[in-house]
Amino acid sequence: MGRRVLVHEWWNFWFRDRRITNGPTLAEFWGAPQDHQEIPLRILRSQKSPEAESYVSKTNSPRSML
């Protein structure tokens, strides 16, 4: 990040951005964690989860190659 951008972001954070006291919490804003839905790009053989296995079987099927 450039120096001018950094100064601009700091200035806006401290003097221009307005925060409200009764706004949503961070958990309400982002929602529930979705770690259980994450499918890693590299699937390790020792970590066989049902989601990963179904994903691998779908992507390696001959129909998916069409």
DSSP file (Angstrom, degrees, kcal/mol; ACC not computed):
  #  RESIDUE AA STRUCTURE BP1 BP2  ACC     N-H-->O    O-->H-N    N-H-->O    O-->H-N    TCO  KAPPA ALPHA  PHI   PSI    X-CA   Y-CA   Z-CA
    1    1 A M              0   0    0      0, 0.0     0, 0.0     0, 0.0     0, 0.0   0.000 360.0 360.0 360.0 132.9    0.0    0.0    0.0
    2    2 A G     >  -     0   0    0      1,-0.1     4,-2.5     4,-0.0     5,-0.2  -0.242 360.0-114.1 -71.0 161.1    1.4    3.4   -0.9
    3    3 A R  H  > S+     0   0    0      1,-0.2     4,-2.4     2,-0.2     5,-0.2   0.894 116.0  50.7 -63.8 -40.9    2.2    6.1    1.6
    4    4 A R  H  > S+     0   0    0      1,-0.2     4,-2.2     2,-0.2    -1,-0.2   0.893 111.6  48.2 -65.3 -38.5   -0.5    8.4    0.3
    5    5 A V  H  > S+     0   0    0      2,-0.2     4,-2.7     1,-0.2    -2,-0.2   0.918 110.9  50.9 -67.2 -42.3   -3.1    5.7    0.4
    6    6 A L  H  X S+     0   0    0     -4,-2.5     4,-2.5     2,-0.2    -2,-0.2   0.924 111.6  46.7 -61.5 -45.6   -2.2    4.7    3.9
    7    7 A V  H  X S+     0   0    0     -4,-2.4     4,-2.8     1,-0.2    -1,-0.2   0.908 112.6  51.2 -63.4 -41.1   -2.4    8.3    5.1
    8    8 A H  H  X S+     0   0    0     -4,-2.2     4,-2.5    -5,-0.2    -2,-0.2   0.919 110.8  47.8 -61.4 -44.7   -5.8    8.7    3.4
    9    9 A E  H  X S+     0   0    0     -4,-2.7     4,-2.4     2,-0.2    -2,-0.2   0.915 113.4  47.6 -64.4 -43.3   -7.1    5.5    5.0
   10   10 A W  H  X S+     0   0    0     -4,-2.5     4,-2.6     2,-0.2     5,-0.3   0.936 111.4  50.7 -62.2 -46.2   -5.9    6.6    8.4
   11   11 A W  H  X>S+     0   0    0     -4,-2.8     4,-2.6     1,-0.2     5,-0.7   0.931 113.1  45.6 -58.5 -46.5   -7.4   10.1    8.0
   12   12 A N  I  X>S+     0   0    0     -4,-2.5     5,-3.3     3,-0.2     4,-1.1   0.893 112.1  52.0 -64.8 -39.4  -10.8    8.6    7.0
   13   13 A F  I  <5S+     0   0    0     -4,-2.4    -2,-0.2    -5,-0.2    -1,-0.2   0.935 119.2  33.8 -62.9 -45.9  -10.8    6.1    9.8
   14   14 A W  I  <5S+     0   0    0     -4,-2.6    -2,-0.2    -5,-0.2    -1,-0.2   0.818 134.9  17.2 -82.5 -31.0  -10.1    8.6   12.5
   15   15 A F  I  <5S+     0   0    0     -4,-2.6    -3,-0.2    -5,-0.3    -2,-0.1   0.707 127.4  31.7-119.5 -24.5  -12.0   11.7   11.2
   16   16 A R  I  <<S+     0   0    0     -4,-1.1    -3,-0.2    -5,-0.7     2,-0.2   0.832  90.7  85.5-108.6 -40.5  -14.5   10.9    8.5
   17   17 A D      < -     0   0    0     -5,-3.3     2,-0.5     1,-0.1     0, 0.0  -0.435  65.3-149.4 -67.9 133.3  -16.0    7.4    9.1
   18   18 A R        -     0   0    0     -2,-0.2     2,-0.4     2,-0.0    -1,-0.1  -0.896   7.8-159.9-107.1 131.5  -18.9    7.5   11.5
   19   19 A R        -     0   0    0     -2,-0.5     2,-0.4     4,-0.0     0, 0.0  -0.851   8.1-142.7-108.7 145.4  -19.6    4.5   13.7
   20   20 A I    >   -     0   0    0     -2,-0.4     3,-0.7     1,-0.1    -2,-0.0  -0.830   6.7-144.3-108.2 147.9  -22.9    3.8   15.4
   21   21 A T  T 3  S+     0   0    0     -2,-0.4    -1,-0.1     1,-0.2    -2,-0.0   0.756  97.9  46.7 -81.9 -24.1  -23.3    2.4   18.8
   22   22 A N  T 3  S+     0   0    0      3,-0.0    -1,-0.2     2,-0.0     3,-0.1   0.063  86.2 120.5-108.1  26.4  -26.3    0.3   18.1
   23   23 A G  S <  S-     0   0    0     -3,-0.7     2,-0.0     1,-0.2    -4,-0.0  -0.140  73.3 -69.2 -78.8 179.6  -25.2   -1.3   14.9
   24   24 A P        -     0   0    0      0, 0.0    -1,-0.2     0, 0.0     2,-0.1  -0.351  49.4-115.5 -70.3 150.8  -24.8   -5.0   14.2
   25   25 A T     >  -     0   0    0      1,-0.1     4,-2.3    -3,-0.1     5,-0.2  -0.321  31.8-104.1 -74.3 168.4  -22.1   -7.0   15.9
   26   26 A L  H  > S+     0   0    0      1,-0.2     4,-2.6     2,-0.2     5,-0.3   0.888 122.9  52.2 -63.4 -38.5  -19.4   -8.5   13.8
   27   27 A A  H  > S+     0   0    0      1,-0.2     4,-2.0     2,-0.2    -1,-0.2   0.886 111.0  47.2 -65.5 -38.9  -20.9  -12.0   14.1
   28   28 A E  H  4 S+     0   0    0      2,-0.2    -2,-0.2     1,-0.2    -1,-0.2   0.873 113.6  49.1 -68.3 -36.6  -24.3  -10.7   13.0
   29   29 A F  H  < S+     0   0    0     -4,-2.3    -2,-0.2     1,-0.2    -1,-0.2   0.936 121.2  31.8 -68.9 -47.9  -22.7   -8.9   10.1
   30   30 A W  H  < S-     0   0    0     -4,-2.6    -2,-0.2     1,-0.2    -3,-0.2   0.759 102.3-143.3 -84.2 -26.0  -20.6  -11.8    8.8
   31   31 A G     <  -     0   0    0     -4,-2.0    -1,-0.2    -5,-0.3    -2,-0.1  -0.400  44.2 -22.5  90.5-173.2  -23.0  -14.6    9.8
   32   32 A A  S    S-     0   0    0     -2,-0.1     2,-0.0     1,-0.1    -4,-0.0  -0.374  77.2 -95.8 -72.4 150.2  -22.2  -18.0   11.1
   33   33 A P        -     0   0    0      0, 0.0     3,-0.2     0, 0.0    -1,-0.1  -0.361  27.2-158.4 -64.3 146.4  -18.7  -19.6   10.3
   34   34 A Q    >   +     0   0    0      1,-0.1     3,-1.3     2,-0.1     4,-0.5  -0.080  50.7 124.8-117.7  32.1  -18.7  -21.8    7.3
   35   35 A D  G >  S+     0   0    0      1,-0.3     3,-1.0     2,-0.2    -1,-0.1   0.841  70.5  59.8 -61.2 -33.6  -15.6  -23.8    8.1
   36   36 A H  G 3  S+     0   0    0      1,-0.2    -1,-0.3    -3,-0.2    15,-0.1   0.685 104.4  51.0 -70.6 -16.4  -17.5  -27.1    7.8
   37   37 A Q  G <  S+     0   0    0     -3,-1.3    -1,-0.2     2,-0.0    -2,-0.2   0.508  83.3 113.8 -96.0  -6.2  -18.4  -26.3    4.2
   38   38 A E    <   -     0   0    0     -3,-1.0    13,-0.1    -4,-0.5    -3,-0.0  -0.456  49.7-160.7 -72.6 134.9  -14.8  -25.6    3.1
   39   39 A I        -     0   0    0     -2,-0.2     4,-0.1    12,-0.1    -2,-0.0  -0.965  18.1-134.6-114.8 115.1  -13.3  -28.0    0.6
   40   40 A P        -     0   0    0      0, 0.0     3,-0.1     0, 0.0     0, 0.0  -0.292   8.6-131.1 -69.3 153.8   -9.5  -27.8    0.5
   41   41 A L  S    S+     0   0    0      1,-0.2     2,-0.6     2,-0.0    -2,-0.0   0.848 100.4  48.0 -71.6 -34.1   -7.7  -27.6   -2.9
   42   42 A R  S    S-     0   0    0      2,-0.0     2,-0.6     0, 0.0    -1,-0.2  -0.932  80.6-155.1-110.3 113.7   -5.3  -30.4   -1.8
   43   43 A I        -     0   0    0     -2,-0.6     2,-0.3    -3,-0.1     5,-0.1  -0.787   7.9-146.7 -93.8 120.3   -7.1  -33.3   -0.2
   44   44 A L    >   -     0   0    0     -2,-0.6     3,-1.0     3,-0.2    -2,-0.0  -0.652  12.3-134.1 -85.4 141.3   -4.9  -35.3    2.1
   45   45 A R  T 3  S+     0   0    0     -2,-0.3     3,-0.2     1,-0.2    -1,-0.1   0.773 102.9  58.8 -67.0 -26.8   -5.6  -39.0    2.2
   46   46 A S  T 3  S+     0   0    0      1,-0.2     2,-0.7     2,-0.0    -1,-0.2   0.686  98.9  61.6 -78.0 -16.1   -5.6  -39.1    6.1
   47   47 A Q    <   +     0   0    0     -3,-1.0     2,-1.0     2,-0.0    -1,-0.2  -0.661  67.2 170.0-110.6  75.3   -8.4  -36.6    6.3
   48   48 A K        +     0   0    0     -2,-0.7    -3,-0.1    -3,-0.2     3,-0.0  -0.755   5.5 172.7 -91.7 103.2  -11.3  -38.4    4.6
   49   49 A S     >  -     0   0    0     -2,-1.0     4,-2.4     1,-0.1     5,-0.2  -0.777  42.0-119.4-104.0 154.9  -14.5  -36.4    5.2
   50   50 A P  H  > S+     0   0    0      0, 0.0     4,-2.2     0, 0.0     5,-0.2   0.866 114.0  52.8 -60.9 -35.7  -17.8  -37.2    3.5
   51   51 A E  H  > S+     0   0    0      2,-0.2     4,-2.0     1,-0.2     5,-0.1   0.927 111.0  45.8 -66.0 -43.9  -17.9  -33.8    1.8
   52   52 A A  H  > S+     0   0    0      1,-0.2     4,-2.6     2,-0.2    -1,-0.2   0.902 112.5  50.7 -66.9 -40.5  -14.4  -34.1    0.4
   53   53 A E  H  X S+     0   0    0     -4,-2.4     4,-2.5     1,-0.2    -1,-0.2   0.909 111.0  47.8 -64.8 -41.5  -15.1  -37.7   -0.9
   54   54 A S  H  X S+     0   0    0     -4,-2.2     4,-1.7    -5,-0.2    -1,-0.2   0.874 112.3  50.6 -67.6 -34.6  -18.3  -36.6   -2.6
   55   55 A Y  H  X S+     0   0    0     -4,-2.0     4,-2.2     2,-0.2    -2,-0.2   0.920 111.8  47.0 -66.8 -43.5  -16.5  -33.7   -4.2
   56   56 A V  H  X S+     0   0    0     -4,-2.6     4,-1.9     1,-0.2    -2,-0.2   0.914 111.8  50.3 -64.9 -42.9  -13.6  -35.9   -5.5
   57   57 A S  H  < S+     0   0    0     -4,-2.5     4,-0.3     1,-0.2    -1,-0.2   0.853 112.1  48.2 -66.2 -33.1  -16.0  -38.5   -6.9
   58   58 A K  H >< S+     0   0    0     -4,-1.7     3,-0.5    -5,-0.2     6,-0.2   0.888 114.7  44.0 -72.0 -39.0  -18.0  -35.7   -8.7
   59   59 A T  H 3< S+     0   0    0     -4,-2.2    -2,-0.2     1,-0.2    -1,-0.2   0.737 114.9  48.0 -80.8 -22.2  -15.0  -34.1  -10.2
   60   60 A N  T 3< S+     0   0    0     -4,-1.9    -1,-0.2    -5,-0.2    -2,-0.2   0.394  85.4 111.9 -98.1   3.8  -13.2  -37.3  -11.2
   61   61 A S  S X> S-     0   0    0     -3,-0.5     3,-0.9    -4,-0.3     4,-0.6  -0.458  77.0-120.6 -75.7 150.6  -16.3  -38.9  -12.9
   62   62 A P  G >4 S+     0   0    0      0, 0.0     3,-0.7     0, 0.0     4,-0.4   0.813 111.0  60.6 -60.8 -29.9  -16.2  -39.3  -16.7
   63   63 A R  G >4 S+     0   0    0      1,-0.2     3,-1.0     2,-0.2    -4,-0.1   0.835  97.7  57.7 -67.7 -30.4  -19.3  -37.1  -17.1
   64   64 A S  G <4 S+     0   0    0     -3,-0.9    -1,-0.2     1,-0.2    -5,-0.1   0.719  98.0  62.1 -72.9 -18.1  -17.6  -34.1  -15.5
   65   65 A M  G <<        0   0    0     -3,-0.7    -1,-0.2    -4,-0.6    -2,-0.2   0.652 360.0 360.0 -79.5 -15.4  -14.9  -34.3  -18.2
   66   66 A L    <         0   0    0     -3,-1.0    -1,-0.2    -4,-0.4    -2,-0.1   0.476 360.0 360.0 -74.4 360.0  -17.5  -33.7  -21.0
